[in-house]
Amino acid sequence: MVHRGCGTAQTPESSAVPGLQSSTSCCIAPGIPNGAVMKNIAAAVMICLLATSAHALTYEEKLPACLACHGEKGISETAEVPSLAGMPSDFTLIQLFLFRQGTRKVEIMNDLAKDMSDDDLRKFAEYFSRLPPPKASGEPADPQAAARAQAVIAANHCASCHNPDFSGREQMPRLAAQREDYLLKALRDYKAARRPGYDATMDEVIRPITDQNIVDLSHYLARLR
């Protein structure tokens, strides 16, 4: 959440992230992603980066590489790559910080983020947060899968963090109408301890969740309107 007033912008989470300097100007705040299956895209993006590596790339120069994977309007059409449009800026800011520090491992994202300034992180996060969020497409959720997913959501109080409509808030991501294959990958990565979180919340929540639960949740959330 960005609090504006007297020409300043502050993000509560950014001040708590070690190594990330708080903003003291009314800047644009934070941006997110993920994706481990982007070998071909990664190669193309890295060729572009190498072609301009004679100088440090600006935010404006790096943005097209982000949109190439995450979609022109922040709505991904690439397998296992998340849509970022409408994502809470604090969530994206923290993820970019984790990529920059190498704490979260996705090679292309680590390469893109490693030279980003704190101001760059805020600009990317705010840019994507202001884009219209994705809309669910395709057929409605299977009623039985939806019922099972809703039971898991109720038992684990998922809506208390992600909002009842799963629009996300602060450092909690938007899940509604997210790519189903990305949700599957993200939840399975949490379950297998392959994806570090900023805190232990998801590690604790995911422990009792079965793979069938993950399949049902991903199916339901991707179709949430």
N, C-alpha and C positions, 0 to 999 in steps of 0.2 A: 504494500500500500504506500502510495506517495503522499506525503503531507505537504501541502504548499502553503506558504505564507511568508510575507515580508521578503519575497524574492529568493527564498531558499527551498530546497527540496531534500527531504530526508527519507530514507528507507529504514525502518526499524531493523530489519534483518541484516542490511548491508553493514550497519555499524557493529553488528555482532559477529560478522564474518572476519576471522583473523586475516590480516593482510589486505583487506579491502578498505580503502580510504573513504570516509563519508564525503558526500558532495556538499559543497558550500555555495554552489550557485544554482540558479533555477534551471537545471539541466533536464534533459530528457532522461528518465530513469532506466531500468534494465532490459534481456532477451533469451530462449531455450532450444534445445534439440536433443538428439540422440540418433543412433543408427549404426548398426554394425555390419550391414550388408551392402555398403555403398562402394564396393571395390572399383567398379567402372566409373562411377561419378567421382569418387575420390581422386582417381588418376587424372580425370579431365580437369578437376578443380586445381589440383596441385600443379599441373602444367601451366595453368593460368597464373597461379601464384609465383611460380618460378620465373615466368616471363616478366613479372613486375617486381622481382625481389631486389632490384637495385636500390630501392628505397622502402622505408616502412610504410605499409599500406594504411590508408586512412579508413575510417568507419565507412565512408561512402564507397570506397574501392572494395571493401570486403563484403558489403551487403549483397551484391549480385551472386557471390559464391554461396551465401546462406539461402537465397531464394532459389538457386538452382536445385537444391535438395529439398527444401521445406516448402516449395511452391511459390509462384509469383506473388500470390496474395496471402502467403503464410499457410496455405492449405495444401498439405503434402499429397502428391500422387506417386510417391516413391515407397516401395515396400519397406516396412519397419522403420520408417522415418516419420516422426510426429509432425502433426500440424501445430504451428505455433501461434496462429492468429487467435487473438482474444485470450492468450495465456496470461495469468497474473504476472506482472513484471518482476515481482520479488522472486518468484519461482525461477524464472529464466535467468535472472541475475545470479542467483546462487548456483545454478547448473553451469553457467558459463565460468563462474569463478572456480568451480570444481574441475572443469575441463582445463582451465588455464594453469591450475596448480598441478595437474596430472593425477589428482585424486580419483576422478572418474575417467576411465579409460575407453575412449573411442578415438582411434588414431586421427581421422580427419578433423574431428572437433578439437583434439589436443593441438594439432598443427595450426588450425585457424585461430585458436584462442590464445596461444602462448605469447604473442606479442601485443595483445589487446591491453589498452590502458583501462583503469577503473571507469573512466568516462565512456570509453567504447562499450564496456559491458552494460552500463546504464542505458546508453543510446539504443543498443540492440534490443534490450528487454522492453523498453518503453515503445519502441517502434512496433514490435509484434503485439504488444498488449493493446494497442490502439486499432488494430485491424479487426474487421468483423469476424466473429468466430465461425468455425465450420458448422454446417447443418447436416443432420443425419440424412443419409441417402439410402436408397435401396428399400427392401421390404422391412416391415416392422419386425421387432424381435419375436422369436418363437415364444409362445406363451409359457411353455413349461420351463424353458431356459430362463426367461425373464423372472418367473416366480422363484426359481432357485437362486438367481442372482439377488433378488430383492431380500430373500431370507438371509443371505450372507451379509448383505449391506446392513440390514437391521441388527444382526447379531454382533457385528463388529463396529457399529456406529460410524460407518464411513462418511455419512452425510454431515456429521458434526464437524469434520475438517474440510471436506470438499464442497460443502453446501448441499442443500436438499436437491438442487437442480444440477449438481456436479459441474458448476461453472468455475469452481476453484476460488481461492482467495489467498492473499498474501503469499506465503511460500508453498501453499498447497496447489497442485496443478489442476487445470481444467481437464476433466475426463469425458464430459458429454460430447458425443459426435467425434471423438478421437478415432484415428485409424484402428481397426480391430487387430490387425497384425502387430501394430506397435504396442497396443495394450497387452497382448499376449506375451510379447517379448519382455516388456518392462516388468510385468508381474512375475514372470518366470525368472528373470534375472534377480529380482528382489528375493524370491524364494530360494534361489541357489546361492545367495550372497555374492552375486557377481556385480551388483550395482550398489555402490555406497550411497547412503542418504546423508543429508546434513545432520540429522539426528537419528535416534534409534526407533522412532515411532513405527515406520513401515516394517522394520525388521521384526518388531514384536507382533504387529498385526498379521503379518503374512505367515507366521509359523504354523497356525492350525489350518491354513487355507490349502485345500487339495488342488490338484491340477484340473479336475473337473470344475471346481469352483472358479478357477482362473478362466477357463474356457467360457463358462456361463457369464461371468462378469464382463469379459471382453466383448462378448456377443451383445449383451444388453446395453452396456455403456456406449458402444459405437453407434447404436441405433436410438439413443436417447434424444428425444426431440424437445 
